[in-house]
Amino acid sequence: MRTAQLALSSVTKRYDDRVVLDQVSLTVKPGERIGIIGDNGSGKSTLLKLIAGVLSPDNGELTVVAPGGIGYLAQTLDLPAEATVQEAIDLALSDLRTLEAELHTMEDNLDESTLEAYGELIARFEARGGYDADNQVDAALHGLGLPSLDRGRALGSLSGGERSRLALAATLASAPELLLLDEPTNDLDDHAVAWLEQHLRGHRGTVVAITHDRVFLERITSVILEVDLGKVRRYGNGYSGYLAAKAAERAAWTRRHEEWVLEVERHSGLVAANAGRMAAIPRKMSKAGMGGIGAWRARGRSHGAMGRIRQSQARLEALHGDPVAAPPERLRFSASITTSSGTIPGTVAGTVAGATLAGTAGSSRGLGSLDAAGVGPSPALAPGANAAGGLGSLDAAGVGLSPAVARGVTAASGPSPAVASGATADASPSPAVGGLAAALHTPDQPSALDQPWQAIAETMLTQLFPPRAELTGVTVGSRLHLPGGLRIGYGERLLVTGPNGAGKSTLMRVLAGELTPDTGTVHVNGTVGYLRQEETPWNPALTVLQAFASGRAGAPEEHAEALLSLGLFRPGDLRLRVGELSYGQRRRIELARLVTDPVDLLLLDEPTNHLSPALVEELEEALVDYPGALVIVTHDRRMRSRFTGTHVELDAGKIVARRTV
């Protein structure tokens, strides 16, 4: 039995002067399901092309043993627009078509001397499903959402997504022993991805797939290969094993840094202590009355202290020569914290470069203000908090609510049990006051504020904390039609879903102030941070640091520390030109600008696009902790399944469903 399906030994691949893969060695066993991950431009597709034989290594040795054939799905279908669907299928099934042609040739000249070879060829053809390949193409097209596709249709008449699904269906139907897939879930809806996952789980050969889809990695892969800085690292136990290993690596890095800091502090202390002892010994022994034996002892102490100083200084020099830096800071979105009546003490307001403020400028406060004021916010405002003191925080902030309202006391009774005991509040925001009114209720308790206190409190809260954004009667051609309006309260979290063309990005552009509606009004209160689905058109001549610092006070060099602290770029990357970067690296610049200034309303349109799974995991954690209002559009299945807040579904530009999770 073969022990290796493929093996790389010290493989190096360069593009001009750039080393993409550097001395890579790895082995893949038959039947393994491999997920390749890494940042855009890290070399993932290059690695797959080397395995497929599309590229050759510059150095090293690569061996692939796959008598059952290799099926390779590139990110793009490399055929002219005038080529037909059938020609694309024939290209993907070329191995089987070749076997079939060999069979026909042998059949024309069949005799006893060729009978055994003919039988072996038939066995190979049948094992690959050659007789049923075209039916398998039809089944795959149906599973991927392209039933009854005309085989004579020109590829140029298909959309990009249809071309991708056609190529995937034909590649899967070829049933190769080694299946190589580059971003197979791109352009697939949830139903098609589920079909693909089921198909791959039943595949009897080896699968090597590049993907950013974390759910796909979780369900399909048994091994993760991470490509970074030209190196490839192997992690076992699937995607969950990879995450556990990365967490352990970070913890070990943190421990090494802490040990390095302690060692520096210890030797710095030893130098200072021994220098103090040296200073306490008089230089003129005889004048100090320390002649004879006393002088010898003093000199001994002096020499011993000097020796210890030299030892510690040598150790400090070695430590500083090989420092252990702290791990990069975790990504964290922050909110500026002001109310309509002013800024809460101890908070800072700011505007992300490139963000747009539309409509009426007003308050710029994220829900972290309650926490900043010394009191815990309601769970509707900040995840994991409770309602105790939620209203009191308003009083603590100097707002001046009625003491009864601030402490959760009704006019006729004592403190409300729900508020006084710190019971968790209902996270469903009131339409009138966004997330704040939820702090007044628990699932099992009536309102702590009887009429008229309820109405008074809601009026005061609405005036104090107006909605972060409010759309009334907005229409944008046939792309967006919101007759019922849309309101986004303080700390409210919205996940916008819907099919392609439903109006999701149009809604985001209207909220960001980039697109003026044909009818209706848009009011946005506070600063807005907007991550577009489309790439920001950076000047390609700018360096990474210059792009990050663009529009900010001070010289670009003054912002280097802030950028490096995020761990999104390494020191050597800061001088790279934007034109040299991959799409994923340029996306990191936009993300870095977004997280380094506080905003009140965060708009994220497909934020996981072109980011590595590891960075997406960190982004997801940062969003959980973000205290401001959030509107997010994403196709990422894992992010959607974990989202807590309000789900808004769009179809044909209209809101067709709204529910709170």
Buried (B, 14 or more C-beta within 10 A) or exposed (E): EEEEBBBBBEBBBBEEEEBBBBBBBBBBBBEBBBBBBBBBBBBBBBBBBBBBEBBEBEEBEBEBBBEBBBBBBBBEBEBEEEBBBBBBBBBBBEBBBEBBEBBEEBEEEEEEEEEEEBEEBBEBBEBBBBEEBBEBBBBBBBBBBBEEBEBEBBBEEBEEBBBBBBBBBBBBBBBBBBBBBBBBBBBBBEEBBBBBBEBBEEBEBBBBBBBBBBBBBBBBBBBBBBBBEBBBBBBEBBBEBBBEBBEEEEEEBEEBBEEBBEBBEEBBEBBEBBBEBBEEBEEEBEEEEBEEEEBEEBEEBBEEBBEBBEBBBEBBEEBEEEEBEBBBEEBBBBBBBBBBBEBBEEBEBBBBBBBBBBBEEBBBBBBBBBBBBBBBBBBBBBBEBBBBBBBBBBBBBEBEBBEBBBBBBBEEEEBBBBBBBBBBBBBBBBEBBBBBBBBBBBEEBEBBBEEEBBEBBBEBBBEBBBBBBBBBEBBBEEBBBBEEEBBBBBBBBBBBBBEEBBBBBBBBBBBBBBBEBEEBEBBBBBBBBBBBBEEBEBEEEBBBBBBBBBEBEEEBEEBBEBBBEBBBBEEEBBEBBBEEBEEBBBBBBBBBBBBBBBBBBBBBBBBBBBBBBBBBBBBBEBBBBBBBBBBBBBBBBBBBEEBEBBBBBBBBBBBEEEEBE
